[in-house]
Amino acid sequence: MTLHEQSLPYVRAISPYLPGKPISQLAREMGLAVDQIVKLASNENPLGMSPKARVAVAGALDGLARYPDDFDLKRALAGRTGLASEQIVLGNGSNDVLDLVARVFLAPGRSAVFAEHAFAVYPLATLAAGAEGIEVPARDYAHDLAAMRAAIRPDTRLVWIANPNNPTGTFASYPQLRSLLEALPANVVVVLDEAYNEYLQPAERVDTTAWLADFPNLVITRTFSKIHGLAGLRIGYALASAEVADLMNRVRQPFNCNNLALVAAAAALDDHEFVAASYALNRAGMEQIVGGLKHLGCSHIPSHGNFVTFRLADAAQVNQRLLRQGVIVRPVAGYGMPEWLRVTIGTEVENERFLRALERSL
């Protein structure tokens, strides 16, 4: 018997997560100069990292011989959310805390529910825990919450919900979400992934952290990778009841967040000017990209994040033509959407570069 055959069958069934193509890889493949390439594939902040975070990182370099201390970031998050520090779980990116939830509540003989076209980490984390994934067909590329409620079985222990959702950018209203929470059995945990929460328009936002007092089975996950611009430092967090947070911390690796990530996140949390500028740039860029797509006759899914998913009859071929021009977007065929591409909102110059390249590719 080979080592492959000796591995767990549910591990062999996992399709590895495929990130957006790195700039350096495209430069090697196409013989392009790095500064000729525009990457709009991974929903990164085009303004870079928070200036306050940059200063904090520089000041923390002398302390790298010491193991991390997460006290300050937890205290800052507790102050921001009004929760106790005991209700906060830090992760090496929000993907890490998603995996922690799965490790606590999923196992062989259990199941988890998620929507078609939802974030790829949900089925991956479910399978890695040995549980069965129940994919519920989407409605207009969005979560069908009623169908997800109906799909729950006696062995279901987890429901994954991304709001806004990646890669479609769709958004479920808060009254709908609360109705779902009220209807679910108390032994089914709901993970509400709010990685793109800061890109919602103010009128759309509701402070879901207040729901934790009513729903002990709710886990909210957020990240510093998007609007705060810290994707490369890998730092995210979960908000939960103290009981659930304690369970997650039992399976969490010691020192899973490094010193630089911790100090950068604490500083970025207080950089309100940078967050406001990032939000404003995204709103303007969204109008620019959507207007350009309409001009080119490309249909798109209205997005509540920092990206737009648009449809093409020959998406794979167009993607290759874009790559040859040094423009990286994200194919989403792996999400069951082979005729679609996703483009991250960039700067005004980057957006224009993408639209010109797309016009030539069509």
C-alpha positions in Angstrom: 0.0 0.0 0.0 1.4 3.4 -1.0 1.6 6.4 1.4 -1.1 8.0 -0.7 -3.4 5.1 -0.1 -2.6 5.1 3.6 -3.8 8.7 3.9 -7.3 9.5 5.1 -9.8 9.2 2.2 -11.5 12.6 3.0 -8.1 14.3 2.8 -7.5 12.8 -0.7 -10.9 14.1 -1.7 -9.9 17.7 -1.1 -9.2 20.0 -4.0 -6.4 22.3 -2.9 -7.2 26.0 -2.7 -5.8 27.9 -5.8 -4.8 31.5 -5.0 -4.6 34.3 -7.6 -1.6 34.1 -9.8 1.4 35.9 -8.3 3.0 38.8 -10.2 6.4 37.1 -10.1 5.0 33.9 -11.7 3.3 35.8 -14.6 6.6 37.7 -15.1 8.5 34.4 -15.5 5.8 32.8 -17.7 5.3 35.7 -20.1 8.7 37.3 -20.0 7.3 40.5 -18.7 8.8 43.1 -16.3 7.3 43.1 -12.9 6.4 46.8 -13.1 4.5 46.1 -16.3 2.0 43.8 -14.5 -1.2 44.8 -12.9 -2.7 42.3 -10.4 -6.4 42.6 -9.8 -7.0 39.0 -8.8 -6.9 38.6 -5.1 -9.1 41.4 -3.6 -6.1 43.2 -2.1 -6.2 46.8 -1.1 -4.7 48.9 -4.0 -3.6 51.6 -1.5 -1.3 49.1 0.2 -1.1 48.7 3.9 -2.3 51.2 6.6 0.4 53.9 7.2 -0.1 53.5 10.9 0.4 49.8 10.6 3.6 50.4 8.6 5.0 52.5 11.4 4.0 49.9 14.0 5.8 47.1 12.0 9.0 49.2 11.8 8.9 49.8 15.6 8.4 46.1 16.3 11.4 44.7 14.5 13.6 44.7 17.5 11.2 42.4 19.4 11.2 39.6 16.9 13.4 37.4 19.1 10.5 37.2 21.6 7.4 35.0 21.2 4.2 37.0 20.4 1.9 38.5 22.9 -1.7 39.0 21.6 -3.0 41.0 24.6 -2.9 44.4 23.0 -4.8 43.4 19.9 -7.4 41.5 21.8 -7.9 44.5 24.1 -8.2 46.8 21.0 -10.8 44.5 19.4 -12.7 44.2 22.7 -12.9 48.0 22.9 -14.0 48.3 19.3 -16.7 45.6 19.5 -17.9 45.9 23.1 -17.1 42.2 23.7 -14.9 40.6 26.3 -11.4 39.5 25.4 -12.5 36.0 26.2 -14.9 36.2 23.2 -12.1 36.9 20.6 -10.0 34.3 18.8 -7.1 35.4 16.7 -6.0 33.6 13.6 -3.3 33.5 10.9 -5.7 35.2 8.5 -9.5 34.6 8.9 -9.0 31.3 7.0 -7.3 30.1 10.1 -10.2 30.8 12.4 -12.6 29.2 9.8 -10.5 26.0 10.1 -10.6 26.2 13.9 -14.4 26.3 13.9 -14.5 23.2 11.6 -12.0 21.4 13.8 -14.1 22.0 16.9 -17.6 21.1 15.5 -17.0 18.8 12.5 -15.9 15.2 12.2 -16.7 12.0 10.3 -20.5 11.4 10.6 -21.3 15.1 10.7 -22.2 17.5 8.0 -22.0 21.2 7.2 -24.2 23.3 4.9 -22.9 26.0 2.5 -24.1 27.7 -0.6 -23.2 27.1 -4.2 -20.6 29.6 -5.4 -19.6 30.3 -1.8 -16.0 30.8 -0.6 -13.8 27.8 -1.5 -12.5 27.4 2.1 -15.8 26.2 3.4 -15.9 22.9 1.6 -12.1 22.5 2.1 -12.4 23.0 5.9 -15.4 20.7 6.0 -13.7 17.9 4.2 -10.4 18.3 6.1 -12.4 17.6 9.3 -13.8 14.4 7.7 -17.4 15.8 7.6 -19.8 15.8 4.6 -20.4 19.1 2.8 -24.0 19.9 1.7 -23.9 22.4 -1.1 -27.2 24.2 -1.6 -28.0 25.6 -5.1 -27.7 29.4 -5.2 -30.5 31.7 -6.2 -29.3 34.4 -8.7 -25.7 33.6 -7.6 -26.6 34.4 -4.0 -27.2 32.4 -0.8 -30.7 30.9 -0.7 -31.1 31.0 3.0 -34.5 29.3 3.0 -33.1 26.4 1.0 -30.0 26.3 3.3 -32.3 26.0 6.3 -34.3 23.2 4.6 -31.0 21.3 3.8 -30.1 20.9 7.5 -30.1 17.3 8.6 -29.9 15.7 12.1 -26.1 15.3 11.7 -25.6 18.9 10.6 -23.4 20.9 13.0 -22.3 23.9 11.0 -23.7 26.4 8.5 -21.2 28.6 6.5 -22.4 32.0 5.3 -20.3 34.7 3.6 -21.8 38.1 3.7 -20.9 39.7 1.3 -20.0 36.6 -0.5 -16.8 35.9 -2.4 -16.6 35.5 -5.4 -20.1 36.7 -6.4 -20.2 39.9 -4.2 -23.8 39.1 -3.3 -25.3 40.2 0.0 -28.0 38.7 2.3 -30.1 41.2 4.2 -29.7 41.3 8.0 -33.4 40.6 8.6 -33.1 37.4 6.5 -30.0 36.4 8.4 -31.6 36.9 11.8 -34.6 35.0 10.8 -32.4 32.1 9.8 -30.6 32.2 13.2 -33.9 32.2 15.0 -35.1 29.2 13.0 -32.0 27.0 13.4 -31.6 24.4 16.1 -29.4 25.6 19.0 -26.8 22.8 18.3 -26.1 24.1 14.8 -23.3 26.7 14.7 -23.6 29.5 12.1 -20.3 31.0 10.8 -21.0 34.5 9.5 -17.9 35.4 7.4 -17.7 39.2 7.2 -14.3 39.6 5.5 -15.8 42.4 3.2 -17.9 44.0 5.9 -16.1 47.3 5.8 -17.0 47.8 2.1 -20.7 47.8 2.7 -22.4 51.2 2.4 -23.2 52.7 5.8 -26.9 52.3 5.3 -26.5 48.6 4.7 -24.5 47.8 7.8 -25.7 46.3 11.0 -23.6 45.6 14.0 -23.9 41.8 14.1 -21.7 41.5 17.2 -24.8 42.5 19.2 -26.4 39.3 18.0 -23.9 37.2 20.0 -25.9 37.9 23.2 -29.0 36.3 21.6 -27.3 33.5 19.6 -24.6 31.5 21.4 -24.3 29.4 18.3 -23.1 32.3 16.2 -19.5 32.8 15.2 -18.5 36.0 13.3 -15.2 36.1 11.4 -13.4 39.1 10.1 -10.0 39.9 8.6 -7.3 42.6 8.3 -6.4 41.4 4.8 -8.9 43.5 2.9 -9.7 47.1 3.7 -6.8 47.4 6.2 -4.3 46.1 3.6 -2.5 43.5 5.7 -3.0 40.4 3.4 0.7 39.5 3.5 0.9 39.5 7.3 -2.0 37.1 7.7 -4.1 38.3 10.6 -7.9 37.7 11.2 -10.2 37.0 14.1 -13.4 35.4 15.2 -16.0 36.8 17.6 -18.1 34.3 19.5 -19.6 33.3 22.9 -16.9 32.8 25.5 -17.7 29.1 25.5 -17.2 28.7 21.8 -14.1 30.9 21.8 -12.6 28.7 24.6 -13.1 25.6 22.5 -11.5 27.2 19.4 -8.5 28.3 21.5 -8.1 24.7 22.7 -7.3 23.6 19.1 -5.6 26.8 18.0 -1.8 26.5 17.5 0.2 28.4 20.1 1.5 31.7 18.8 -0.4 31.3 15.6 -0.2 35.1 14.9 3.3 36.6 14.6 4.6 39.8 16.3 4.5 42.0 13.2 0.9 41.0 12.3 -0.3 41.7 15.9 1.1 45.2 16.1 0.1 46.0 12.5 -3.5 44.9 13.1 -3.8 46.9 16.4 -2.5 50.0 14.6 -4.6 49.5 11.5 -7.7 49.1 13.6 -7.2 52.8 14.7 -6.3 54.1 11.2 -9.8 55.6 10.5 -8.4 57.9 7.8 -6.9 55.1 5.8 -10.1 53.0 6.0 -12.2 56.0 4.9 -9.8 56.6 1.9 -9.9 52.9 1.0 -13.7 52.8 1.1 -13.9 56.0 -1.1 -11.5 54.6 -3.6 -13.4 51.4 -3.8 -16.7 53.1 -4.4 -15.3 55.3 -7.2 -13.4 52.3 -8.7 -16.6 50.2 -8.6 -18.4 52.8 -10.7 -15.5 53.0 -13.1 -15.3 49.2 -13.6 -19.0 48.6 -13.8 -19.4 51.5 -16.2 -16.6 50.1 -18.4 -18.1 46.6 -18.3 -21.5 47.9 -19.4 -19.8 49.9 -22.2 -18.2 46.7 -23.4 -21.5 44.8 -23.2 -20.4 42.5 -20.4 -23.0 41.5 -17.8 -21.9 41.5 -14.2 -23.2 40.5 -10.7 -23.9 43.6 -8.6 -21.2 43.5 -5.9 -21.0 44.6 -2.2 -17.3 43.9 -1.9 -14.1 45.2 -3.5 -14.4 43.2 -6.7 -16.8 42.6 -9.6 -17.6 39.2 -11.2 -18.5 39.5 -14.9 -19.6 37.1 -17.6 -18.0 36.2 -20.9 -18.8 33.5 -23.4 -15.1 32.6 -23.7 -13.8 33.5 -20.2 -10.8 31.2 -20.2 -9.5 32.5 -23.5 -10.1 36.1 -22.5 -8.2 35.4 -19.3 -5.2 34.2 -21.3 -5.3 37.3 -23.5 -5.3 39.5 -20.4 -2.4 37.6 -18.9 -0.4 38.2 -22.1 -1.0 41.9 -21.6 0.2 41.8 -18.0 -3.2 42.0 -16.4 -4.1 39.4 -13.8 -7.8 38.8 -12.9 -9.3 35.7 -11.3 -11.0 32.9 -13.1 -13.8 31.4 -11.1 -14.4 28.2 -12.9 -13.5 26.3 -9.7 -16.6 27.9 -8.1 -18.9 26.4 -10.8 -18.8 29.6 -12.9 -16.7 28.7 -16.0 -18.1 31.7 -18.0 -17.1 34.3 -15.4 -14.0 36.2 -14.3 -13.6 38.3 -11.1 -11.7 41.6 -11.1 -10.6 43.4 -8.0 -11.2 47.1 -7.8 -7.8 48.8 -8.1 -6.6 52.4 -8.5 -8.1 54.6 -11.2 -5.0 53.9 -13.4 -5.2 50.1 -12.8 -8.9 50.0 -13.5 -8.4 51.8 -16.8 -5.5 49.5 -17.7 -7.8 46.5 -17.1 -10.7 47.9 -19.2 -8.4 48.7 -22.1 -6.9 45.2 -22.0 -10.3 43.7 -21.7 -11.5 45.6 -24.8 -8.5 44.3 -26.8 -9.1 40.8 -25.5 -12.7 40.8 -26.7 
